[in-house]
Amino acid sequence: MLKFMEAKTLFLFIAALLLSGCALTKQDCAKLDWHQQGLEDGFKGMVARSGYWQSQCQVHGYPVNQSAYSKGWAEGNRQYCTPQQGYRNGTMGNAYQGVCPDKTQDSFLKSYNQGLKVFQRNQYRESLYNRQSAIQSQIIKIDSRLDHNKKLSPDEKDHLRWQRQQLVLESHHIDTILLRMM
């Protein structure tokens, strides 16, 4: 039980440190343009966050101008909830937070999902390239051991050759996948 309490206390301490690093200063709050902030939040596809901004600036004596923030957010949201922005956000792998109204959501999501497929395909391709690089490094290490370690037994040499052959086969398989992706 003591370990759990220590871990919980440590977690709360770290969370407080992280959150304190994100706190807005009095000067930040004083110069905040609430319409612009709403516009940015809406255009980024975020849910309206006036409560967050209120919690950050109220302690400094700067309440949120709810009307200006809401108007800005609605404008940003209209700009965000387009098929073009859906595709763009999908290709970047950005999460969709369900902020588009029913009248635009279907076309947004259709484009978003197309973009997300492109993003996922690119991520998969990148993982294949990374694996290819790791395979090449492993093959170099095996070759080096085979060439420079005179104390290897015949069984160890056979095992290393077998490992190398498996890596070469995997590399050829990845080459085939990559060629199909072009």
GROMACS elastic network, one bead per residue, 0.5 to 0.9 nm:
[ bonds ]
;  ai    aj funct       b0    kb
    1     4     6  0.51548   500
    1     5     6  0.63672   500
    1     6     6  0.86978   500
    2     5     6  0.51330   500
    2     6     6  0.61665   500
    2     7     6  0.85971   500
    3     6     6  0.50350   500
    3     7     6  0.60934   500
    3     8     6  0.84907   500
    4     7     6  0.51039   500
    4     8     6  0.60224   500
    4     9     6  0.85138   500
    5     9     6  0.60051   500
    5    10     6  0.84501   500
    6     9     6  0.51283   500
    6    10     6  0.60838   500
    6    11     6  0.85389   500
    7    10     6  0.50445   500
    7    11     6  0.60541   500
    7    12     6  0.86094   500
    8    11     6  0.50577   500
    8    12     6  0.61960   500
    8    13     6  0.85660   500
    9    12     6  0.51515   500
    9    13     6  0.61167   500
    9    14     6  0.86457   500
   10    13     6  0.50528   500
   10    14     6  0.61726   500
   10    15     6  0.85247   500
   11    14     6  0.51862   500
   11    15     6  0.60553   500
   11    16     6  0.85332   500
   12    15     6  0.50238   500
   12    16     6  0.60523   500
   12    17     6  0.85881   500
   13    16     6  0.51257   500
   13    17     6  0.62643   500
   13    18     6  0.87118   500
   14    17     6  0.50430   500
   14    18     6  0.61769   500
   14    19     6  0.85580   500
   15    18     6  0.51241   500
   15    19     6  0.60806   500
   15    20     6  0.84511   500
   16    19     6  0.51116   500
   16    20     6  0.59302   500
   16    21     6  0.85647   500
   17    20     6  0.51260   500
   17    21     6  0.63315   500
   17    22     6  0.89563   500
   18    21     6  0.52670   500
   18    22     6  0.68058   500
   19    22     6  0.51631   500
   19    23     6  0.65319   500
   20    23     6  0.51890   500
   20    24     6  0.87810   500
   21    24     6  0.85776   500
   23    56     6  0.62812   500
   23    57     6  0.88787   500
   24    27     6  0.79912   500
   24    28     6  0.57480   500
   24    29     6  0.65791   500
   24    53     6  0.88737   500
   24    56     6  0.59143   500
   24    57     6  0.69533   500
   25    28     6  0.50457   500
   25    29     6  0.63689   500
   25    30     6  0.85948   500
   25    56     6  0.82904   500
   25    57     6  0.78973   500
   25    60     6  0.77701   500
   26    29     6  0.51930   500
   26    30     6  0.60787   500
   26    31     6  0.88006   500
   26    57     6  0.72061   500
   26    59     6  0.85242   500
   26    60     6  0.54292   500
   26    61     6  0.82417   500
   26    62     6  0.82195   500
   27    31     6  0.63583   500
   27    32     6  0.86038   500
   27    60     6  0.89591   500
   28    31     6  0.55658   500
   28    32     6  0.61804   500
   28    57     6  0.84570   500
   29    32     6  0.51432   500
   29    33     6  0.87214   500
   29    53     6  0.87781   500
   29    56     6  0.79343   500
   29    57     6  0.55235   500
   29    58     6  0.87368   500
   29    60     6  0.74793   500
   29    61     6  0.87694   500
   29    62     6  0.64115   500
   29    63     6  0.88366   500
   30    33     6  0.86670   500
   30    57     6  0.84372   500
   30    60     6  0.86170   500
   30    61     6  0.89944   500
   30    62     6  0.68171   500
   32    35     6  0.88623   500
   32    36     6  0.81187   500
   32    37     6  0.73224   500
   33    36     6  0.52894   500
   33    37     6  0.60891   500
   33    38     6  0.86326   500
   33    65     6  0.89539   500
   33    68     6  0.85067   500
   33    69     6  0.84166   500
   34    38     6  0.60805   500
   34    39     6  0.84474   500
   34    64     6  0.69258   500
   34    65     6  0.61143   500
   34    66     6  0.77805   500
   34    67     6  0.86091   500
   34    68     6  0.56339   500
   34    70     6  0.85690   500
   34    72     6  0.75610   500
   35    38     6  0.51674   500
   35    39     6  0.60997   500
   35    40     6  0.86755   500
   35    65     6  0.82154   500
   35    66     6  0.89074   500
   35    67     6  0.82164   500
   35    70     6  0.73783   500
   35    71     6  0.65687   500
   35    73     6  0.73980   500
   36    40     6  0.61488   500
   36    41     6  0.86019   500
   36    68     6  0.83553   500
   36    69     6  0.74011   500
   36    72     6  0.60582   500
   36    73     6  0.82855   500
   37    40     6  0.51345   500
   37    41     6  0.61740   500
   37    42     6  0.85169   500
   37    69     6  0.66054   500
   37    72     6  0.70966   500
   37    73     6  0.76578   500
   38    41     6  0.51173   500
   38    42     6  0.59915   500
   38    43     6  0.84239   500
   38    48     6  0.74025   500
   38    49     6  0.80289   500
   38    50     6  0.79949   500
   38    68     6  0.75718   500
   38    70     6  0.62189   500
   38    71     6  0.71844   500
   38    74     6  0.76774   500
   38    75     6  0.82726   500
   38    76     6  0.71517   500
   39    42     6  0.51825   500
   39    43     6  0.59986   500
   39    44     6  0.85346   500
   39    69     6  0.74851   500
   39    70     6  0.84629   500
   39    71     6  0.77939   500
   39    74     6  0.72223   500
   39    75     6  0.60829   500
   39    77     6  0.75006   500
   40    43     6  0.51187   500
   40    44     6  0.60906   500
   40    45     6  0.87472   500
   40    46     6  0.87872   500
   40    72     6  0.77873   500
   40    73     6  0.71791   500
   40    76     6  0.63067   500
   40    77     6  0.89160   500
   41    44     6  0.52280   500
   41    45     6  0.65829   500
   41    46     6  0.53737   500
   41    47     6  0.73455   500
   41    48     6  0.68557   500
   41    49     6  0.74838   500
   41    72     6  0.84708   500
   41    73     6  0.62159   500
   41    76     6  0.70308   500
   41    77     6  0.80485   500
   42    45     6  0.52798   500
   42    46     6  0.56609   500
   42    47     6  0.70730   500
   42    48     6  0.69508   500
   42    72     6  0.73841   500
   42    74     6  0.64719   500
   42    75     6  0.70948   500
   42    78     6  0.78377   500
   42    79     6  0.80068   500
   42    80     6  0.68916   500
   42    99     6  0.86210   500
   43    46     6  0.74616   500
   43    73     6  0.74868   500
   43    74     6  0.88922   500
   43    75     6  0.79073   500
   43    77     6  0.53019   500
   43    78     6  0.77222   500
   43    79     6  0.60736   500
   43    81     6  0.83165   500
   44    76     6  0.77142   500
   44    77     6  0.79706   500
   44    80     6  0.68551   500
   45    76     6  0.81742   500
   45    77     6  0.65967   500
   45    80     6  0.61447   500
   45    81     6  0.78969   500
   45    95     6  0.87282   500
   45    96     6  0.70324   500
   45    97     6  0.67973   500
   45    98     6  0.83590   500
   45    99     6  0.65760   500
   45   100     6  0.82524   500
   46    49     6  0.76814   500
   46    77     6  0.83718   500
   46    96     6  0.84139   500
   46    97     6  0.65728   500
   46    98     6  0.87745   500
   46    99     6  0.70636   500
   47    73     6  0.87808   500
   47    97     6  0.69556   500
   47    98     6  0.81365   500
   47    99     6  0.61423   500
   48    51     6  0.81818   500
   48    52     6  0.89904   500
   48    69     6  0.86310   500
   48    70     6  0.76609   500
   48    73     6  0.66742   500
   48    74     6  0.88569   500
   48    99     6  0.88111   500
   49    52     6  0.52365   500
   49    53     6  0.64934   500
   49    54     6  0.85976   500
   50    53     6  0.50750   500
   50    54     6  0.59250   500
   50    55     6  0.85659   500
   50    64     6  0.68917   500
   50    65     6  0.87897   500
   50    66     6  0.69930   500
   50    69     6  0.70633   500
   50    70     6  0.80674   500
   51    55     6  0.61836   500
   51    56     6  0.86613   500
   51    64     6  0.84638   500
   52    55     6  0.51832   500
   52    56     6  0.63707   500
   52    57     6  0.88190   500
   53    56     6  0.50218   500
   53    57     6  0.60942   500
   53    58     6  0.81385   500
   53    63     6  0.84932   500
   53    64     6  0.68089   500
   54    57     6  0.53609   500
   54    58     6  0.54401   500
   54    59     6  0.85022   500
   54    62     6  0.80175   500
   54    63     6  0.60065   500
   54    64     6  0.55020   500
   55    58     6  0.57649   500
   55    59     6  0.71271   500
   55    63     6  0.88530   500
   56    59     6  0.66612   500
   56    60     6  0.79702   500
   56    62     6  0.89492   500
   57    60     6  0.53285   500
   57    61     6  0.65805   500
   57    62     6  0.51901   500
   57    63     6  0.62506   500
   57    64     6  0.74770   500
   58    62     6  0.50296   500
   58    63     6  0.50818   500
   58    64     6  0.76943   500
   59    62     6  0.73979   500
   59    63     6  0.87035   500
   60    63     6  0.85163   500
   62    65     6  0.89035   500
   63    66     6  0.85210   500
   64    67     6  0.86151   500
   64    68     6  0.85535   500
   64    69     6  0.75158   500
   65    68     6  0.55285   500
   65    69     6  0.61334   500
   65    70     6  0.85757   500
   66    69     6  0.51007   500
   66    70     6  0.59201   500
   66    71     6  0.84799   500
   67    70     6  0.52199   500
   67    71     6  0.61453   500
   67    72     6  0.85533   500
   68    71     6  0.52258   500
   68    72     6  0.61201   500
   68    73     6  0.85091   500
   69    72     6  0.51415   500
   69    73     6  0.59848   500
   69    74     6  0.85587   500
   70    74     6  0.60413   500
   70    75     6  0.85408   500
   71    74     6  0.52046   500
   71    75     6  0.62584   500
   71    76     6  0.86477   500
   72    75     6  0.51365   500
   72    76     6  0.61147   500
   72    77     6  0.84395   500
   73    76     6  0.50419   500
   73    77     6  0.58785   500
   73    78     6  0.85402   500
   74    78     6  0.62115   500
   74    79     6  0.87348   500
   75    78     6  0.52133   500
   75    79     6  0.64821   500
   75    80     6  0.87323   500
   76    79     6  0.50865   500
   76    80     6  0.61165   500
   76    81     6  0.86687   500
   77    81     6  0.59946   500
   77    99     6  0.76045   500
   77   100     6  0.71602   500
   78    81     6  0.53610   500
   78    82     6  0.72962   500
   78   100     6  0.80484   500
   78   104     6  0.88059   500
   79    82     6  0.64162   500
   79    85     6  0.77951   500
   80    83     6  0.86379   500
   80    84     6  0.85416   500
   80    85     6  0.56581   500
   80    86     6  0.74496   500
   80   100     6  0.81147   500
   80   108     6  0.87885   500
   81    84     6  0.84175   500
   81    85     6  0.66023   500
   81    86     6  0.67897   500
   81    99     6  0.80641   500
   81   100     6  0.55648   500
   81   101     6  0.80216   500
   81   104     6  0.62275   500
   81   105     6  0.69486   500
   81   107     6  0.85534   500
   81   108     6  0.58546   500
   81   109     6  0.89513   500
   82    85     6  0.53064   500
   82    86     6  0.60833   500
   82    87     6  0.86912   500
   82   100     6  0.89188   500
   82   104     6  0.69185   500
   82   105     6  0.83691   500
   82   107     6  0.72570   500
   82   108     6  0.54212   500
   82   111     6  0.86342   500
   83    87     6  0.61790   500
   83    88     6  0.85467   500
   83   104     6  0.83805   500
   83   105     6  0.89682   500
   83   106     6  0.89924   500
   83   107     6  0.56633   500
   83   109     6  0.75848   500
   83   110     6  0.75272   500
   83   111     6  0.52778   500
   83   112     6  0.72199   500
   84    87     6  0.52913   500
   84    88     6  0.61905   500
   84    89     6  0.86283   500
   84   108     6  0.77441   500
   84   111     6  0.70952   500
   84   112     6  0.84100   500
   85    89     6  0.59052   500
   85    90     6  0.82801   500
   85   108     6  0.74915   500
   85   111     6  0.81570   500
   85   112     6  0.77007   500
   86    89     6  0.52935   500
   86    90     6  0.60390   500
   86    91     6  0.86522   500
   86    96     6  0.87738   500
   86   107     6  0.82417   500
   86   109     6  0.63989   500
   86   110     6  0.77936   500
   86   111     6  0.52344   500
   86   113     6  0.78600   500
   86   114     6  0.87018   500
   86   115     6  0.73722   500
   87    90     6  0.50211   500
   87    91     6  0.61571   500
   87    92     6  0.86467   500
   87   108     6  0.76751   500
   87   109     6  0.83803   500
   87   110     6  0.82393   500
   87   113     6  0.72602   500
   87   114     6  0.64725   500
   87   116     6  0.74522   500
   88    91     6  0.52930   500
   88    92     6  0.64061   500
   88    93     6  0.88276   500
   88    94     6  0.88916   500
   88   111     6  0.84182   500
   88   112     6  0.72742   500
   88   115     6  0.64992   500
   88   116     6  0.88302   500
   89    92     6  0.51189   500
   89    93     6  0.62933   500
   89    94     6  0.53110   500
   89    95     6  0.78159   500
   89    96     6  0.81897   500
   89   112     6  0.65375   500
   89   115     6  0.71466   500
   89   116     6  0.78112   500
   90    93     6  0.50616   500
   90    94     6  0.59742   500
   90    95     6  0.77715   500
   90    96     6  0.83967   500
   90   111     6  0.76925   500
   90   113     6  0.62778   500
   90   114     6  0.70951   500
   90   117     6  0.76300   500
   90   118     6  0.77819   500
   90   119     6  0.67339   500
   91    94     6  0.77656   500
   91   112     6  0.77420   500
   91   113     6  0.88124   500
   91   114     6  0.80551   500
   91   116     6  0.51520   500
   91   117     6  0.74954   500
   91   118     6  0.57857   500
   91   120     6  0.81633   500
   91   122     6  0.89926   500
   92   115     6  0.78247   500
   92   116     6  0.75299   500
   92   118     6  0.89595   500
   92   119     6  0.63028   500
   93   115     6  0.81302   500
   93   116     6  0.60596   500
   93   119     6  0.59354   500
   93   120     6  0.77914   500
   94   116     6  0.84267   500
   96    99     6  0.76595   500
   96   109     6  0.86905   500
   96   112     6  0.84021   500
   97   100     6  0.85039   500
   98   101     6  0.84152   500
   98   105     6  0.82665   500
   99   105     6  0.82760   500
  100   103     6  0.80685   500
  100   104     6  0.62334   500
  100   105     6  0.50860   500
  100   106     6  0.88853   500
  100   108     6  0.77944   500
  101   104     6  0.57237   500
  101   105     6  0.57041   500
  102   105     6  0.50624   500
  102   106     6  0.71321   500
  103   106     6  0.72755   500
  103   107     6  0.84969   500
  104   107     6  0.57898   500
  104   108     6  0.60925   500
  104   109     6  0.85837   500
  105   108     6  0.50130   500
  105   109     6  0.58632   500
  105   110     6  0.84266   500
  106   109     6  0.52083   500
  106   110     6  0.60957   500
  106   111     6  0.87119   500
  107   110     6  0.51397   500
  107   111     6  0.63607   500
  107   112     6  0.84359   500
  108   111     6  0.54160   500
  108   112     6  0.59043   500
  108   113     6  0.85539   500
  109   113     6  0.58467   500
  109   114     6  0.84081   500
  110   113     6  0.53709   500
  110   114     6  0.64198   500
  110   115     6  0.87927   500
  111   114     6  0.50758   500
  111   115     6  0.61942   500
  111   116     6  0.85113   500
  112   115     6  0.50792   500
  112   116     6  0.60017   500
  112   117     6  0.86583   500
  113   117     6  0.62110   500
  113   118     6  0.87188   500
  114   117     6  0.52526   500
  114   118     6  0.66163   500
  114   119     6  0.88776   500
  115   118     6  0.50857   500
  115   119     6  0.62836   500
  115   120     6  0.86855   500
  116   120     6  0.60729   500
  116   121     6  0.84510   500
  117   120     6  0.50659   500
  117   121     6  0.60061   500
  117   122     6  0.85006   500
  118   121     6  0.50986   500
  118   122     6  0.61503   500
  118   123     6  0.85797   500
  119   122     6  0.51384   500
  119   123     6  0.61564   500
  119   124     6  0.86237   500
  120   124     6  0.60831   500
  120   125     6  0.85139   500
  121   124     6  0.50688   500
  121   125     6  0.61168   500
  121   126     6  0.85509   500
  121   181     6  0.85975   500
  122   126     6  0.60727   500
  122   127     6  0.85740   500
  123   126     6  0.50421   500
  123   127     6  0.61989   500
  123   128     6  0.86932   500
  124   127     6  0.50446   500
  124   128     6  0.63060   500
  124   129     6  0.87589   500
  125   128     6  0.50873   500
  125   129     6  0.63383   500
  125   130     6  0.86660   500
  125   177     6  0.89620   500
  125   178     6  0.70739   500
  125   181     6  0.80723   500
  126   129     6  0.50649   500
  126   130     6  0.61607   500
  126   131     6  0.85923   500
  127   131     6  0.61196   500
  127   132     6  0.85644   500
  128   131     6  0.50171   500
  128   132     6  0.61256   500
  128   133     6  0.86345   500
  128   174     6  0.66075   500
  128   175     6  0.87753   500
  128   177     6  0.86396   500
  128   178     6  0.77240   500
  129   133     6  0.62720   500
  129   134     6  0.87038   500
  129   174     6  0.84341   500
  129   178     6  0.86783   500
  130   133     6  0.51094   500
  130   134     6  0.62918   500
  130   135     6  0.86597   500
  131   135     6  0.60814   500
  131   136     6  0.85897   500
  131   171     6  0.83724   500
  131   174     6  0.84906   500
  132   135     6  0.50746   500
  132   136     6  0.62325   500
  132   137     6  0.86993   500
  132   170     6  0.86355   500
  132   171     6  0.61443   500
  132   174     6  0.73428   500
  132   175     6  0.85427   500
  133   136     6  0.51621   500
  133   137     6  0.63336   500
  133   138     6  0.87367   500
  134   137     6  0.50995   500
  134   138     6  0.62370   500
  134   139     6  0.86723   500
  135   138     6  0.50533   500
  135   139     6  0.61424   500
  135   140     6  0.86253   500
  135   167     6  0.61590   500
  135   168     6  0.78986   500
  135   170     6  0.82227   500
  135   171     6  0.69469   500
  136   139     6  0.50854   500
  136   140     6  0.62258   500
  136   141     6  0.87031   500
  136   167     6  0.82897   500
  136   168     6  0.86634   500
  136   171     6  0.83641   500
  137   140     6  0.51557   500
  137   141     6  0.63297   500
  137   142     6  0.87331   500
  138   141     6  0.51011   500
  138   142     6  0.62035   500
  138   143     6  0.85837   500
  138   164     6  0.80455   500
  138   167     6  0.80040   500
  139   142     6  0.50682   500
  139   143     6  0.60451   500
  139   144     6  0.84691   500
  139   163     6  0.85887   500
  139   164     6  0.59031   500
  139   167     6  0.71272   500
  139   168     6  0.80229   500
  140   143     6  0.50813   500
  140   144     6  0.60656   500
  140   145     6  0.86259   500
  141   144     6  0.50530   500
  141   145     6  0.62194   500
  141   146     6  0.86214   500
  142   145     6  0.50978   500
  142   146     6  0.61414   500
  142   147     6  0.85572   500
  142   160     6  0.64144   500
  142   161     6  0.79215   500
  142   163     6  0.82202   500
  142   164     6  0.67869   500
  143   146     6  0.50607   500
  143   147     6  0.60264   500
  143   148     6  0.84463   500
  143   160     6  0.85366   500
  143   161     6  0.86545   500
  143   164     6  0.81682   500
  144   147     6  0.51136   500
  144   148     6  0.58296   500
  144   149     6  0.78005   500
  145   148     6  0.53893   500
  145   149     6  0.52564   500
  145   150     6  0.86064   500
  145   152     6  0.85397   500
  145   157     6  0.88945   500
  145   160     6  0.84818   500
  146   149     6  0.59581   500
  146   150     6  0.78501   500
  146   152     6  0.78707   500
  146   157     6  0.66918   500
  146   160     6  0.75412   500
  146   161     6  0.83147   500
  147   150     6  0.76856   500
  148   151     6  0.89648   500
  149   152     6  0.61095   500
  150   153     6  0.84837   500
  152   155     6  0.79750   500
  152   156     6  0.58134   500
  152   157     6  0.62160   500
  153   156     6  0.51230   500
  153   157     6  0.62356   500
  153   158     6  0.86026   500
  154   157     6  0.50547   500
  154   158     6  0.61118   500
  154   159     6  0.85657   500
  155   158     6  0.50195   500
  155   159     6  0.60857   500
  155   160     6  0.85880   500
  156   159     6  0.50263   500
  156   160     6  0.61494   500
  156   161     6  0.85670   500
  157   160     6  0.51153   500
  157   161     6  0.61330   500
  157   162     6  0.85274   500
  158   161     6  0.50901   500
  158   162     6  0.60935   500
  158   163     6  0.86262   500
  159   163     6  0.61677   500
  159   164     6  0.85554   500
  160   163     6  0.50047   500
  160   164     6  0.60823   500
  160   165     6  0.85603   500
  161   165     6  0.61361   500
  161   166     6  0.86433   500
  162   165     6  0.50782   500
  162   166     6  0.62590   500
  162   167     6  0.86932   500
  163   166     6  0.51152   500
  163   167     6  0.62662   500
  163   168     6  0.86702   500
  164   167     6  0.50976   500
  164   168     6  0.61879   500
  164   169     6  0.86488   500
  165   169     6  0.61694   500
  165   170     6  0.85917   500
  166   169     6  0.50809   500
  166   170     6  0.61694   500
  166   171     6  0.85553   500
  167   170     6  0.50109   500
  167   171     6  0.60575   500
  167   172     6  0.86079   500
  168   172     6  0.62222   500
  168   173     6  0.86246   500
  169   172     6  0.51150   500
  169   173     6  0.62105   500
  169   174     6  0.86899   500
  170   173     6  0.50016   500
  170   174     6  0.62340   500
  170   175     6  0.86103   500
  171   174     6  0.51005   500
  171   175     6  0.61869   500
  171   176     6  0.87155   500
  172   176     6  0.63104   500
  172   177     6  0.87839   500
  173   176     6  0.51305   500
  173   177     6  0.64265   500
  173   178     6  0.87397   500
  174   177     6  0.50295   500
  174   178     6  0.61149   500
  174   179     6  0.85497   500
  175   178     6  0.51051   500
  175   179     6  0.61404   500
  175   180     6  0.86850   500
  176   179     6  0.51446   500
  176   180     6  0.63285   500
  176   181     6  0.87564   500
  177   180     6  0.51678   500
  177   181     6  0.63437   500
  178   181     6  0.50526   500
  178   182     6  0.67030   500
  179   182     6  0.54724   500
